[in-house]
Amino acid sequence: MLQHFHVNTPLLESVSMSKMAGTAVYLKMENCQPSGSFKIRGVGHLCQQLASRSKGVVCSSGGNAGMAAAYVARKMGLPATVVVPSSTPPLVVRRLQEQGAAVKVAGKVWDDANAEALRLAETEQLTFVPPFDHPLLWEGHASVVAEAAAALGPGARPGAVLLSVGGGGLLCGVVRGLKDAGWADVPVIAMETVGADCFNAAIKAGELVTLDDITSEAKCLGAKTVCRRAFELSQSGEATIISELVTDQEALRAVQMFLDEERVLVEMACGAALAAIYSGLIPRLQAQGRLPTPLRPLLVIVCGGSSINMEQLISLQQKLQS
Ligand code: PLV
């Protein structure tokens, strides 16, 4: 019997967000996962398939994939090493250590940490756990859509799914889940912050691009290059993907509004998706004819994230709102 590490998260209707969007908004509360984000779905699935006879796992992460890897490894009785970039706040390093992981800081952004994790996997013969670029991760993430479909009930069909894009693993998983649910034509609104916008940049360029640097505070969206599969999905017509950007200020305002209205604290990476509602993007897309009017209910993947606490929130406010 394969063990599940993730939980079936609540699907909650938000009255205040529904008002802003002009249609019902359903929140898939992935912040409730044991490791604090949706990442545990894919990472749990990948580790079950690849790590059962392993000496240990090594994961490169902006934080949340590492939290998932540390949690899953602990449950499987395996040692975990998580390599993070120096942009990772001390609170995440502490939370990773609490999960029992050995933490190594390497380089400035995730791409540098990833190079070190790959090296360790090779030299120490550890199972490499990538944070977003692997079919097993996408297969695991797809369960988020299956659960939402079951909770919404037969005949229900969202008007769009809203999510954040870092390296594109969640996007690939959700697109797969939509196909499995018979919802392949439901558009996905893929949100990034300016300065962590590798997916949007690839779409604009018509090819994969590597950003010079990550200048956004949404460090968990900070992959310099989106995974090839995510880019292919945007080009192939297999899925309808609307790629949009918000500023860090908009993402932070969304984090604050979500805290005030829903009483839940999420990190900037998640704020990017919430900002689509709070900054009025939905009616704008309808006005542009990119979403229909009237619009069926929206499904928002509240991806969660451990890179936030009161102190971090205040520090982001001082940095971005002064
Ligand atoms: N974070 C990855 C990649 O970081 C990580 O290592 O944890 N929301 C949250 C809270 C996240 O942590 C991430 C990814 C995303 C959204 C985006 O997911 P992705 O990478 O699958 O598009 C560099």
Residues whose N, C-alpha, C, O or C-beta is under 5 A from the ligand:
A	BS01	PLV	S37 S60 S61 G62 G63 N64 A65 G66 W110 P131 F132 S164 V165 G166 G167 G168 G169 L170 K219 C220 L221 G222 A223 A269 C270 C303 G304 G305
